[in-house]
C-alpha cells in the first residue's frame, strides 16, 4: 500500500481558487469532483473540468492525495487545515508586518470589528501565551 506524503507546509501559498476548494476538502473529507461542485455556492459556476484541473494541481503541490474509484478519483487532504493556517499567518507576519506579530495583532484589532466575546477570547489567548515558558 502506498503511503500518503505528510507535508508540514504547502510548497507555496495557495491561490484563491485552490483555497476555496481546499476549504471544501477539509470540511467534507474525501471528495469527488462532483462532491466539490455540489458543495460550491449556487452562484459559483465552475465547470467540472475546472474543478478537476484545480484538484489535480493541488495533488501536484502535495496538498491533496487522490485514489482511483471507478472512472473517477477521490481526493483527500494531506495538508491539515491548522498547519496551512499557521503557515499562512507566519507568511503574513514576515512579508506584510516585517516580522512583527504585534503589528499584525494591532492591525487586527483596529481593522476588524470585534465583539466583546472576541476581545475576551483574544485576551485569554494572549494571557495563556504569556504564561508559557
Buried (B, 14 or more C-beta within 10 A) or exposed (E): EEEBEEBEBBEEBBEEBBBBBBEBBBEBEBBBBEBBBEBBEEEEEBEEEBBBBBBBBBBEBBBBBBEEEEEEBBBBBBBEEEBBEEBBEEBEBEEEBEEEEEEEBEEEEEEEEBEEEEEEEBEEEEEEEEEEE
